[in-house]
């Protein structure tokens, strides 16, 4: 069961959070090799941040699961999952820099990482 935490979101209405939640769940289910079923085996959290500086310009996603263990999947699968999470969030926040780390609770060493930076911020 993945636990997905999305940090540094700007203030959102319940409807906006539900739409983001739905996008994340759909992305979770879409990644091959994990057999995640959706809301029944995925937890999505939107923790509030203590500091408002940078909120909405940089968004961090943490995705932890035993399913990401090196004994179960390879780096390519973890990267695919991280990329799916970044894509799901970028649909809602196209101007934000977004990064996701997909890690196993057993090992912080073998992680999948994805990054998105809008074209307007690229030099």
C-alpha positions in Angstrom: 0.0 0.0 0.0 1.6 3.3 -1.0 1.4 6.3 1.2 1.7 9.4 -0.9 2.3 12.8 0.8 2.0 16.0 -1.3 3.8 18.9 0.4 3.8 22.6 -0.3 0.4 22.9 -1.9 -1.2 26.4 -2.0 -4.5 26.8 -0.3 -7.1 24.6 -2.1 -10.8 24.1 -1.8 -12.2 20.6 -0.9 -13.3 20.2 -4.6 -9.8 21.1 -5.8 -8.2 18.6 -3.4 -10.6 15.9 -4.4 -9.7 16.5 -8.1 -6.0 16.3 -7.2 -6.7 13.2 -5.1 -8.5 11.5 -8.0 -5.6 12.3 -10.4 -3.1 10.8 -8.0 -5.2 7.7 -7.5 -5.6 7.3 -11.3 -1.9 7.7 -11.8 -1.2 5.1 -9.0 -3.4 2.5 -10.7 -1.9 3.2 -14.2 1.7 2.3 -13.3 2.4 -1.3 -14.5 4.0 -3.8 -12.2 2.5 -2.8 -8.9 -1.1 -3.9 -9.1 -2.3 -1.0 -6.9 -6.1 -1.0 -7.0 -6.8 2.6 -6.1 -8.4 4.1 -3.0 -8.7 0.7 -1.4 -4.9 0.2 -1.1 -3.5 3.8 -1.4 -3.3 6.6 1.1 -3.0 10.1 -0.1 -2.1 12.9 2.4 -2.0 16.6 1.9 -0.1 17.9 5.0 -0.3 21.6 5.8 3.0 23.5 5.9 4.1 25.7 8.7 5.7 28.3 6.4 4.0 30.0 3.5 7.1 31.0 1.6 7.4 29.0 -1.6 4.0 27.4 -1.2 2.7 26.4 -4.7 6.0 27.2 -6.5 7.8 24.1 -5.4 5.8 20.9 -4.6 7.3 17.8 -3.1 5.8 14.4 -3.3 6.9 11.5 -1.1 5.7 8.0 -2.0 6.6 5.2 0.3 5.7 1.6 -0.1 7.0 -1.9 0.7 6.1 -2.5 -3.0 9.1 -0.3 -3.9 11.6 -2.7 -2.2 14.6 -3.6 -4.4 13.7 -7.3 -3.9 10.3 -6.6 -5.6 10.9 -4.0 -8.3 13.8 -2.3 -10.1 14.9 1.3 -10.4 12.9 1.6 -13.7 9.6 0.8 -12.0 10.3 3.2 -9.1 11.1 5.9 -11.6 8.0 5.2 -13.5 5.9 5.5 -10.4 7.6 8.8 -9.4 7.0 10.1 -12.9 3.3 9.2 -12.8 2.9 11.1 -9.5 4.7 14.1 -10.9 2.5 14.1 -14.0 -0.7 13.8 -12.0 0.2 16.8 -9.8 1.6 18.9 -12.7 -1.8 18.7 -14.4 -3.2 20.8 -11.5 -0.1 23.0 -10.9 1.6 23.5 -14.4 3.7 26.4 -13.2 5.2 24.7 -10.1 8.5 22.8 -9.9 7.5 19.3 -8.8 9.7 16.5 -7.5 8.7 13.0 -6.3 10.7 10.4 -4.5 9.4 6.9 -4.5 11.1 4.8 -1.7 10.8 1.6 0.2 10.4 1.7 3.9 13.1 -1.0 4.1 15.7 1.0 2.2 16.1 4.7 1.6 19.0 4.0 -0.8 17.0 2.5 -3.7 14.6 5.4 -4.6 12.8 6.4 -7.8 13.0 10.1 -8.5 11.2 12.3 -11.0 11.3 16.1 -11.5 9.2 18.6 -13.4 10.1 22.2 -14.1 7.9 24.4 -16.2 9.4 25.8 -19.3 8.9 29.4 -18.2 11.4 28.7 -15.3 14.1 27.1 -17.5 17.0 29.2 -18.5 
